């Protein structure tokens, strides 16, 4: 549509789903920009591993490519030994230590007995200084976890090993000649791409050369009817932002302001259609794609999604600092040939998103740690309720809470606003919404609202929203701040979401991503009311593990393997049988079976795999290997003619 869109008739969730479907479609060619390679230097090792694992499936389908010019730009950094420039400035493990050492030097200038009294420090100035100094030293053992995460040499070797065979063999000199001839005309008449780079001192036609490459290579391939260019460059000569999008309010579609959806410039689409023969060309950022894929296969992108959200928060902080200091937004760049293009309108949505670096490990935010006074006043009454809880009736919730897609946001209450924001399925709206929960913990909202909030927290976590993951990872800590009944309603909602869908239908495949943390809290006698409610809704004798059961290692799984002819640390062991409670978990797999793909895994993560299939938390499983347990570095292979029986 050459005239462009003022209103894109998609919700954010629909747009993200379209992006995920596009990149997953085997008829879609995928091209990576230079800034995607550079972005890998900002991700920790586990996130990079998920990234390369994802791209491996695209490579297998022979539809992943890196333009030659993108490789040339990257090569210039390698030759000039400037790869370290790609790494985040906050990746230095000694950064915090150095900051504290500077503070230690400063504190000596003004520390006296009066200051110590003001902070209620009862010992001497010298003791304070000694303890401060020792604390700084102790910090080193914790910051060492970052030592090998952002090493440029390691990242480069990963890129070379995984992506070298994806680089196009284009005639770069000919492309440069074409860009030099046509580029000035395109810049003068504002024909995308490249006109936004008109004032760059060098490489101002880099985007244009990549664009030529994408069109030229697409014409040479058959069997592909869609093209996706993945770039973190969101300048106006690549994409634009329609003024309106579609929003949902109580299941009704309406036109609302668009703050997050960007689409390809229609002039690019028209040129692509003339050159290639179809107009199915799209542009998306890595963040957008991973957010969309997280809605469908969150378990495969947990680390990558978290790292992207953390990096977005860092970029936002830099943008805010630039705005406050009067610098132009265009000066904030991820790489030398891209812009973060963080919309000013998004600033308010994202500014509450902190560097939640402990989200995946489940540690609580240090900024929300209870003070000594708070620790004494945290709902200790809940502990005394455990003995009487069994005699109390289980809570009950209305039909629109059980079918939470029918739950109507009718009041402008704080809890309904949080639920509404969590329903948006946009990380940068969901994360601040999770943070706002701490402001309403003592409010006497309707039990159904707390129940639905619990469901939506779990939904957001399963979509890889960083703050929701962190909330559930520290659930025991967070629940102590709620009145006992409120905590039960939240926990009941989270647990219900594991087993029941938005239409109150029992799930065939439960949402097991964060089941362990939820069911661990349900074991606590304090939450017996929530446990009784969930069990009253589940069909009797359908689960190996009963929610709320306090039995540890209740389920013994026997796993028999065939010993390989040559045993070694990296040997592959074929699984012979898997049984529990006397029943086999393997069954014959027909040639035309539609069963899930067969798995290969390691002894270390077999428990996670079986946990999902057995609908039981990992801590309730005890895997007994026979005749011997393979090493952690070995592989377990499922028989080709077998599948796990659900």
N, C-alpha and C positions, 0 to 999 in steps of 0.2 A: 504494500500500500504506500505509494510514493508520497501521498499527502500526509502521512504520519498518523499517529494515534493520539488523541487528546484523552481518551478513556480506554484503558485496556480492560476488557471484560473478564478479568481473572482475579480471584483472591490470591493473596500471597501463597497460601497453601497449595492452590491449584497451579500457580506458576512454578513453585518449587518442585511439585510432582511432575510437571511437564519437563523440567530440566533433567530430573532424575531419569525419566523414561527415555529422553533423548540420548543421553550419554550411555544408557544401558542397551539401547537398540543396536543390534549387530549390523544394521545398515547405515549407521552413522559414522562418518570419518571424524576423527578427533585430532586437532592440531594444538600443540602447546606453545605458548609465547615464552620469550626469554625470562620474563619476570616470574613465571611459574618455577623455572629451574632455580632462580635466585631465591624464591620464597622457601625452598626446602632448607636453606641455611638458617631459617628462623624457627624451624620445627625440631623438637627433640627426637631422639632416635626411634622411640616406639611409634610416634606419629609418622615419621618418614617410612617406616616399615609398612604401615597400613597403606600409605600412599603408593608405594611401589607394588605392593600386593594387588591393589586395585588396578593399577595400570597394566599389570601382567596379563589380566584377562582381556584387556583391549589389544595388547600386543599379540596374544594368541589368536585373535580374530583378524590380525593384520590390518588394523584400522587406526593405529596410533602413529602420529608423525610429529617430528620437530622440524620446522622450516630451517633451511641451511643458514639463512640470515640470523635466526635466533641462536643457532649454534655458533655462528661467527661472533656475535656480540658476547656470548658467554666465553668463547675462546680468548677474546681480548682481555678478559679479567684473569684467566688462567695464566696467560703469557706475561701479564704485568704484575703477577703475584698479588692481586687485589681481591681474592676470593673472601678474605676475612671481612672486607667491607660489607659483604652480604649478611654477615652474622649480626644478630641483635645486640645492641650496646649493653643491654641488661643481662646478657648471657655470661658475663664475667663472674665466676663463682666467688671471687674475692671482693666484688663490688660493695656488698653490704658490709663486709668486714672493714673495708677501707673507710666507708662512711661512718661507721661507729668509732673507728679510731680517730677520725677527725673530730667527732663529737666529744670523745674522751679528752682530747687536747683542749677543746673549747671549755668544757665544764670546769677544768682546773682554774679558769680565770675568774669564775664567779661563785664557785661552790663554797658555802660557809654554813655555820650552824643554823642560821635563819632559814636558808633554803632547805636544809635537811629536815627541819621541823615542818616546813610547809608541805613536804611530800610524806610526812609521817615516817621518816627513816630514823630509827632509834639509836643507831650506832654512830661511830665517828666518821669524820671526813675521810680519813685514810682507809678505813674499812670499806667505805663506799667505793673509793677509787680502785681498791684491790679487787673487789667483787666485780666491778664494771670491767676491769681489764681481763679477769679470768673468764667472764662471760663472752667477751669478744674472741678470746682464744678458743673457747668451746664451740663457737659458731662454725669453725673450720670443718669439723667432722660432719656437719650437716650440709654445708654448701658443696662438699666434695661430690655429691650426687650429680652435679652439673658438669664436672670436669671433662667428661668425654661426650657430652650430648651435642655440643655445637662446634666440634672440631672441623674446620673447613676441609682438611685433607680427607677425613672420613666421609663427609657429605659428598665431596667430589668423586671419590671412588665408587660410592653408591650410584651416583648419576651415570658415571661411565659404564659401570657394570650392568645397569638396568636399562639404560636408554640410548646407548651408542648406536645400536642397530635400527633406531627409529628416525635418525637424522636423514632428511631428504638429500639427494645428490643433485641439487639444482645448479645451474650455471649462474653463480652469483655475479660474475662480472657482467653478463648480459642483462641480468635483472637490475644491476646498478645503473647501467647505461640507459635502460628504459625509464627508470625512476628519475634520473637526472634530466631526461628529455621532457617527461610529462609532469614531473613533480611541481615545478614552478607554476605551471598553468593551473594545476589542481589547487595549489595553495592560494593563488590569486582569486580563484572563483570559489573557494571554500568547498571543494569537492573532497569528501572523506576517502581514505584516512590521510593523516599527516598534516593537515592544515593547522592543527593545534601545535605542531612542532616547528612552525615556520621560523621562530626566533632562536631555535637551538643552535649553538655554535658548531655542532658536528652531529652526524648521523640523523639529520632531520628527515631523511626519507626512509628510515628503518622500517617504520610501520607499513609504508607503501610497498616496500620490497617484500615483506612478509605476506601482504595481501595478494600481490601478484603470484607468489609461490602457492598460496592456498588454492587460488583459482586454477592455476596451471596444472597442479598435481591432481586436483579433483577430476579434471577433464580426462586424465589418463586411466582412471580406474572405473571398472564396471561393477554393478551389483550394490552400489551405495547411493542412496537417494537423499541423504541428509548430511550436513556438515556442521561441526561444532568447533569453534575457536575458543580455547580456554585461556583467558588473560585476566590479570588483575588491573589492567589499564582500563579505566572507565571514563576516559576523556570524551568530550563531545564529538570528536571525529570518529568515534567507534560506536557509541551508544547514546541514547537519550532516555529521559524519564518522562513518560506520559503524566499529565497533571492529575488524572484520576485513575483509580482502580476500583474493583468491586470488593465490598466488604460484606460480612455476614453478621446480622444481629437477630438473635432468636430465629435462626434458620432462614431469615429473609435477606435477599440480596439487595444491596443498595450501593450507589456511587459514593465513594469517599476519597479523600485526598491520598495520593500515592506518594509514599516516602521511600520505597525500597525496591520497586521493580524497574529495571532498566532493560531496554530492548535495542536490538541492532538498528543503526541508522538506515532508513528505507532507501537511501541512495546507494548504499553498499549492496542491499538486497537486489535492487534493480540492475546494478552492474554485474553482480554475480549471475543473475538470471540470463543476461545477454551473453556472457562469456561461457557459462557452463551448461545452460539449458534448463535449469530449475532454480527456484528461489528459496529452497529449504536450507538456508544458512543462518546460523545462530551464534551469538557471543554470550559467554557467561564467565563469571569469576569462579575461582576454585572454591571460595567460601559458599557461594550460592549452590554449586553442585553438591558439595559435601553436606550442606544443610538439607537439600532435597533428598539425597541418598540416605541420610540419617533417618528420614521418616519411613523408609522402606526396609532398610537393613542396618539398623543402628549399631548392632554388635560389631560390624566390620569397620566402623569409622569412629569409635569412641575416642581414641587417643588423638586422631587427626582432627576431629570436630572440636575437642577441648583446646588443642593447641591453636587452632584457627581463631577461636573466640578470645583466647588470651592475647594473641598477637593483635587482634582487632582492637582490644582494649588499650594496648600499648600505643597503637597507631592513633587512637582517639585522643589519648593523653597528649601526644605530640601535637596533634591538630589543635587541641584546646590551648596548649601553650603558645602555639604560633598565632592563634587568633588574639589571645590576650596580649601578646607582645607586638601586635600590629603587623606580623608577617603575612605574606600571601599564602593561601591554602595550597597553591600549586608548588610551594617549596617543600612540602612534606611528601617525600617519595619513598616507595618501597624499594625500587631499583632505579638504575640510571635511565631507564626508558619507560617508566610507568608512573602513574599517580595513584594514590590511595583513593582519591575522589570521594572522601567521606562527606556526605551531604550534611550541610549545616543543620537541616531539619532533623537529622538523625542524632545530632549531638545530645539533645535532651534525653532521647531514648536510651542511649548507650553510656552516658556518663557515670551511671551507677555500677557499671560492670567493672569490677576490680580484677586484679591479676590473681584469679583464684587458682593458683598453681597446685593446690593440694586437693583439687576437686575429685580427681580420679582415685586418690588414695583415701578419700573420705575424711580428711582432717577438717576440723572446724576452722572458720575464719578467725584469725587472731584478733581482728577488730571487734569481734562479738563475744570474746571470752568473758565469762562472768567475773565481776569483781569479788573481793572477799565478802562484801556485804550481800551481793546478789547470791553468792553461793549458799549463804545461810538462809536466804529467803526463797530460794527456788522451791517449787511446789512439793515440799516434804510431806504434805498431807497425803499425797498420792501413795506414799509407801505404806501408810497405815490402812489404806483402802483395800489392799490386796486380799486380806483375809475375808472381808465382807463382800468382795466383788462377785464371788461365786453365787451368792444368794440373790444378787440383783438381776433383774431381767436384762436380756440382751437388748441393745438399742434397735430401733426400727426406723426405716427411712421411707419417704414417699416414693411413688412410682417414677417421678421425673428425676429423682436422684439416682435410682437404680438404672434407669435408662438415661444416662446423663446428657445425651444429645438433646433430650427434651427439656432439660433444665433451663428455665427462662431467666434472663437477666432483666428483672423488672424494676429493681430499685438501684439508686445510685450509691449503694453502700460500698464501703472500702473492700469488703471481701468479694462482692460481685465484680468489682472493677478488676481485682486481681485475677479472678476466674476468667473474665473476659479477655484479659491480656494473655493469659496462658493458652487460651484457645486460638490465638492468632497464629501460632506455629512459626513464629519468627524469633530466633534466638535473642535478638537485641531488644525485643519487647518482653520476652519471657524472663530473661535474667533479672532486669530491674523489678519485675513483678514478684519474683521469688524473694528478693531483698525486702520488699515492702511487707512481707508476712510478719516480720518481727515487730512491726508497728501495731498490729491488730491482735496480738496473741492473747490479751486479756479481755477482748471484746466479747459480749454475750450474743454472738450471732446464732441463727437457727442451726440446729444440728445438721440439717440437710445441706446447708451451705458449706459447713466444715467438711462433711463427707465428700461433696463434689470437689472441693478444693483439694482434698487428699488425692482424689482420682486424677485431677489435672496436674498436680505436682508429678505424679508418677508418669503420666503421659508425656510431660515435658522432658523428664529424664530419659525416657525411652526414645525421644527424638534428639537426644544428645545435647540438650540445653545445659550448659556448664553449671549454672547455679542450682538447677534442680538435681543434677547428679551429686553435687556437693551437699545439698540439703539431705538427700537420702543416705549418702555416705556417712554423714554425721547425725543420723536420725535420733540416736539415743540422746545425744547432746541437745538437739533442738526440741525434742518432746518434753524435756524437763522444764521448759519455759512456758508450757501451756497448762491451764487447769486440767485436772485429770480427765474429766469428761470430754473436753475439747480434744485432748490428745488421742482419746479412744476414737472419736469421730474421724479425725484425720487418718489414723492408722487403719481404721476399718475401710475408709475410702481407698487408700493405697492398696490394701490387700485385695479388695473387691475388684480393682482394676486388673490385677494379675489374672483373675479367673473369668471375668465377665466383660463383654464388649459394651459399646455405647448404646446398644439396643437391649441390654440386659440378657443377652444370650450367652450361655456357657461357651467359652472359647475351646476350639479343638486344639489349637496350639496356644498355650498360655504365654503371657508376657513375662518371660523369666529373667530379663536383663538384670534387674536389681532385686530379684526375689529374695536373695539371701539376707540382705539387710532388713527388709520388711518383716520377713517371717522370724528373724532373730528377735526383733522387738516384740512380736506377738507371743513369744514364749514367756515373756515376763508376766508373772501373776498379776501385776498391776493392770495389765491390758486384757484380762480374761473376758471382759464384756465384749471387746472388739473381736476376740477369737471366737466366742460363742456365736456372735452374729454371723461371721463368715461361714462357720461350719454349719449353721442352720440353713444357709443358702445352697451349700454344695450337696450334690446327690450323695447319699450314704455309700461308703465303701468303694468310691471311685478313684481315690488317690492313695498312693503308697505312703505319702507323708500327710498327716493331718495337721493343718495350720494350728499353731498354738501348742503342739506337742512338745514337751520338755525333754524328750528322749534324744540323746545325741548318738550319732552313728547308728540310727535305727534301721537303716537299709543296707544290707550286705550285698554287694555286687561281685560275683565271681567272674573273672575275665581270664580265659585260657588263651595262651598264645603258642604258636609254633616256633620253636627255637631255630633260628637261621643256621645254615650250614657253617657259616663263618661268623662268629660272634665278635662284635667290635662296639665301640662307643656309639657309632653312628649307624648301627645295623637296623634293618627293617624287620619287624616282627609281624607276621600275619595273624590276625585275630581268628581264633578257632571257634570260640563260643563266648557268649555273655549271658549270664543267668542271674536272676534275683527271685527270691521267694519261690524257688523251684521252677520258675518259668523262663524260657529262652526269650531273649530280646532280639534275636536274629531270625529272620524268616527268608524263604527263597524269594528271589527277585526275578520276576519274569522279564524277558527281553524287551517287551513293550511297556514295562511298568512306568507309571508316572510318579513313583516314589521320589523323595528328595535325593539329590546326588549322593553318591557314596563318599565316605569321609576317609581321610588319612589324618592322623594327628599324633601327638606325642603323649607319653605317659603322664606328663605334667598337666596337660589340658583335657585328658579323657574325662575327668570328673565333670568339667564344665559342660562337655557335650552330653554326657549321660544325664546330668542334672536337668537340662532342658527337656530331654525326651521322657524322663521319668517324672517330670513335674514336681521335683523335690529339690530343696536347697542343697548346695554342695556339702555344707557341713553335716547334713543328715545321711550322706553316703559314705560307705567304707568300701573302697575298691580293693579286692583281694586278687592279685595276679597269680597265675599258675602256669608253669611250674616255678618261674622266677619273675621278679619285676625287672623289666628292661630299664636301661639307664635313661636319664632325662633327655639326653641328646639323641636317643634312638627314635624311630618312627613306628607307629602302629598302623597297619593297613587292614581295612575291612575287606573281606572276601568279595570278589567281583560279582558273584551271583547272590549276594546276601544284602539285606537292608535291615535297619533297626526297626523292630516292631513297636509301633506307638501304642 
